Amino acid sequence: MDMPSPNPAILARKARLAERLRAVLPADAVIQDEAETRVYECDALTAYRCPPLLAVLPRSTQEVSAVLRICHEEGVPVVPRGAGTSLAGGALPTADCVILGVARMNEVLETDYDNRIIRVQTGRTNLSVSGAVEEEEFFYAPDPSSQLACAIAGNIAMNSGGAHCLKYGVTTNNLLGITMVMMDGTVAEIGGAHLDAGGLDLLGVICGSEGQLGVVTEATLRILRKPEGARPVLIGYDSNEVAGACVSDIIKAGVLPVAIEFMDRPCIEACEAFAKAGYPMCEALLIIEVEGSEAEIAHQLGLITEIARSHNPVELREAGDADEAARIWLGRKSAFGAMGQLNDYMCLDGTIPVSSLPFVLRRIGEMSKEFGLDVANVFHAGDGNMHPLILFDANKPGDLETCEAFGAEILKLCVEAGGCLTGEHGVGIEKRDLMLHQYSAADLEAQLKVKDVFDPKWLLNPAKVFPLSVTESRRAVALAAE
């Protein structure tokens, strides 16, 4: 069968745009070849793919500004991209867009240990921020499971957290200032090397805005002194509900571990086979870590184990040394990769009140039987940020659609339990049509008006966050006004 000929108008537009971009960027920073642009056709939500028109890889704020100014003049949408680890389709291209990747922008620009800050380009990976300051016994607290690969740009876009967010907070709690380029090329400095900036909290608006408002090129981050010590404990239970009740009681008692992680049997088995962490084979496993001096660690673990024992654990084991502690965390950090060896899966990101954990876990189990798809649960239990992994077969007709319908029902359950659609993965395309389940029409309109102010032409990260019908109508109004 003959392939359809490329549209001459699209080819001409692509050639003109590439020529203009090469005038402001190094030659190797503009990717035009169709085969090479396929590298950017999806992010970690691989069920959806679409090659972009072009991709660009700038190295500085000035180059980003030049790219956005040209795309603004040409009316070309732009999709900002960090490392492409988004699980919600946050960096999925459209066929008429330019992918703007920040991977080459990975320098440390300033380190100030006296004031506990580091300023970096946002293409730098999460883990390498801590790596840049570890010799001075400092670290950067947010630690998403993808921290080896994910970029600070994406962390800011999605307000990422991680296992240790229970004590240290998520990205917004560790972000002090940014350099951001608006869609028309304007460069804005927001916040800075201080605790709180005066005036409107624009930093709070931008962190978690998923690239809808601008492209963040530099970030000033809070770094912290490493604690004197830390120690995890493994606690196994014979049911998910009992493990959830234990977590709820720990939080209710006012104990603040640095992390409380939850894994159920399917995830335990996969992680043990993958990482050989020495996990007990039980129905539910908690990994609880405390930190501080030896006296503080002993006191906190004493309180935690007392609560844990009241729920009749099948196993309770404290890490005996640093190697054992590292193996415990290796198993948890390997969870998503380990599950990928078993089957295709969709990873959700709903957040609920900790007190609702037993109920929500029970309902997910019931819904699993209703939809006929298995679920593995692994999540940040301390702050109720759930990550159900729905297993499906991508090669089986209808399985993906069933998986998506199941996922939507889980996310609705999270909202109905008093939580929200996302804790750290963002909305992207995955949850955009569920936004009206969480927000009223008036609430959504307020968010849309913020987008109108920052990006009047609706060119930044199109078709994300808001219901597609809403974004299309907003874009139509913007085009009519030109």
ROFI-641392 format. One record per residue (C-alpha): residue in one letter; x, y, z. Coordinates in steps of 0.5 Angstrom, whole numbers, plus 2048, in hexadecimal, padded with zeros to 3 digits. Layout:
BEGIN
AXYZ ...
//
This chain:
BEGIN
M800800800 D8038077FE M80480C804 P801812803 S805818801 P80781D806 N803823806 P807829802 A80482E807 I80782B80D L80D82980A A80E830808 R80D83380F K81182E812 A81783080E R81683780F L815836817 A81C832817 E81F837813 R81D83D818 L81F83881E R82683681B A82883E81A V82783E822 L82A838824 P830833823 A82F82F81D D82E828821 A82982B825 V82382B820 I82182481F Q81D824818 D81E81D815 E817819816 A81B813819 E81F81781E T81881A820 R815814822 V81A813828 Y81581982B E80E816829 C80C814830 D80F814837 A80E80E83D L80680E83B T80880A835 A801808833 Y80180E82F R80681182A C806816825 P80C819822 P80D821822 L80E82581C L81582781F A81A826825 V81F82B828 L82482A82D P826831830 R82C832835 S82A839838 T82483D83A Q826842835 E82583C830 V81F83A833 S81C841832 A81E84282B V81B83B829 L81483D82D R814844829 I815841823 C80F83C824 H80B841827 E80B845821 E80A83F81C G80483D821 V807836822 P806832828 V80C83082D V80C82A831 P81182B837 R815825838 G81A82383E A81C81C83E G81581983B T814815842 S80D817842 L808812844 A802816842 G80481883B G80681F83D A80B81F838 L80781C832 P80882082C T803822827 A80482181F D80582981E C80982A824 V81082C826 I81382882B L81882C830 G81C827834 V82182A839 A82582483A R82B828838 M82A82D83D N82D829843 E83282E846 V83383084D L83383784D E834839855 T83583585B D834839862 Y835835868 D83483A86D N82D83C86B R82C835869 I82A836861 I82C83385B R82B836854 V82A83284E Q828831847 T82282D847 G824828842 R828825848 T82681F84B N82381E851 L828819854 S82E81D852 V82C824856 S82D82085C G83381D859 A836824858 V83682685F E83781F863 E83E820864 E83C826869 E83782186C F831824869 F82B822865 Y825824861 A81F821864 P81A81F85F D81B81885C P816815857 S81780E855 S81A81084E Q81F815851 L82581284E A822814847 C81D819848 A81E821847 I81D82684C A81982A847 G814824847 N81482484F I81282B84F A80D82A849 M80A82484D N80B827854 S80F820855 G81081D85C G81381685E A813811863 H816816868 C81181C867 L80D81A86D K81381E871 Y81682286C G810824868 V80F824860 T81382885B T80F82F85D N81182E864 N81982E861 L81883385C L81A83A85D G81B83E856 I81B83D84F T81D840848 M81783F844 V81684083C M80F84283A M80C840833 D80E847830 G815846832 T81584B838 V81984883E A816849845 E81A84884C I815846851 G817845858 G81F84485A A82484285F H81F843865 L81A840869 D814844866 A813849861 G80E84F862 G80885085E L80484B85A D80684485B L808843854 L80D83D856 G807839859 V80383A852 I80883884E C80B832852 G80682C84F S803830849 E80682B845 G80982F840 Q80383383E L80683A840 G80D83A83E V81383683D V817836844 T81F836842 E822838849 A820836850 T823838857 L82283285B R822831863 I82882C865 L82882986C R82D826871 K82D81F871 P82A81C877 E82F81887C G82C81287A A82680E877 R823807878 P81D803875 V8197FE878 L8157F9874 I80E7F7876 G80A7F1873 Y8037F0874 D7FE7EB871 S7F97F086E N7F97F786B E7F47FA86F V7F87F8875 A7FE7FB873 G7FA801871 A7F7802878 C7FE80187B V800807876 S7FA80B879 D7FC80A880 I80380C87F I80181387C K7FB814881 A800813887 G804819885 V80A815883 L80E81887C P812813879 V816815873 A81381086F I80D80B86F E80D806869 F808801867 M8087FB863 D8037F5862 R8057EE860 P8057EF858 C80A7F4859 I80E7F185F E80F7EB85A A8117EE854 C8167F3858 E8197ED85C A81A7E9855 F81D7EF852 A8217F2858 K8227ED85D A8217F1863 G81F7EC868 Y8187EE868 P8137E986C M80D7E6868 C8077E986B E8017ED868 A8037F486A L80A7F786C L80C7FD86F I81280186F I813806874 E81980A875 V81B80F87A E82181387B G825817880 S82A816885 E82A80F888 A82681188E E821814889 I82180E885 A82080988B H81A80D88E Q81680E887 L817807885 G81580588C L80E80888B I80D806884 T80F7FE886 E80A7FF88C I804801887 A8067FC882 R8067F6887 S7FF7F8889 H7FD7F6882 N8007EF882 P8067F087D V8087E987A E80F7EC87A L8127F287D R81A7F387B E81E7F987C A8247FA877 G82A7F887B D82F7FC877 A830801871 D8317FB86C E82A7F886E A8277FF86E A829800867 R8267F9865 I8207FB868 W81F802864 L8227FE85E G81C7FA85D R81780085E K81B804859 S81B7FE854 A8137FD855 F81180084E G8167FD84A A8157F684E M80E7F684C G80F7F8845 Q8137F1844 L80C7EE846 N8077F2841 D8057F883E Y8027FD844 M7FF804845 C80280784B L7FD80C84E D7FE811853 G7F8813857 T7F881685E I7F4815864 P7F381686C V7F881186F S7F280F874 S7EE80D86D L7F480886B P7F080286E F7EA80386A V7ED805864 L7F27FF864 R7EC7FB865 R7E87FE85F I7ED7FE85A G7EE7F685C E7E67F685A M7E77FA854 S7EC7F5852 K7E87EF851 E7E27F484E F7E77F6848 G7EA7EF848 L7F17F2848 D7F77F184E V7F97F7852 A8007F8856 N8007FD85B V80780185C F80680885F H80880E864 A80480C86A G80681186F D80281686A G7FD812867 N800813860 M7FE80C85D H801809857 P7FD803855 L8007FF84F I7FA7FC84A L7FD7F6847 F7FA7F583F D7FD7F2839 A7FE7F8834 N7FD7F282E K7F67F0830 P7F17F482D G7ED7F8832 D7F27F7838 L7F47FE837 E7ED801837 T7EB7FD83D C7F17FF841 E7F0806840 A7E9806842 F7EB802848 G7F0807849 A7EB80D849 E7E780A84E I7ED809853 L7EE810852 K7E7812853 L7E780E859 C7ED81285C V7E981985B E7E381685E A7E7814864 G7E981B865 G7F081B861 C7F281D85A L7F381B853 T7FB81B854 G80081C859 E80781C855 H80681984E G80181F84B V7FB81F847 G7FE81F840 I7F981C83B E7F8816840 K7F381A844 R7F1820841 D7EA81D83F L7E981C847 M7EB823849 L7E3825849 H7E381F84E Q7E7822853 Y7E682A851 S7DF82E850 A7DF83184A A7E083884E D7E7835850 L7E983384A E7E7839847 A7EC83D84C Q7F1838849 L7F083A842 K7F0841843 V7F7840846 K7F983D840 D7F684283C V7FB84783F F80184383F D800840838 P7FB844834 K7FC84082D W7FB83A831 L80183782E L805834834 N80482D835 P7FE82C831 A7F8827833 K7FB82683A V7F8827841 F7F182983F P7EB82683B L7ED825834 S7E6829832 V7E882F836 T7EF830834 E7ED82F82D S7E783482E R7EC839831 R7F183882C A7EC83A827 V7EA84082A A7F284282B L7F2841823 A7EC845821 A7EF84B826 E7F584B821 
//
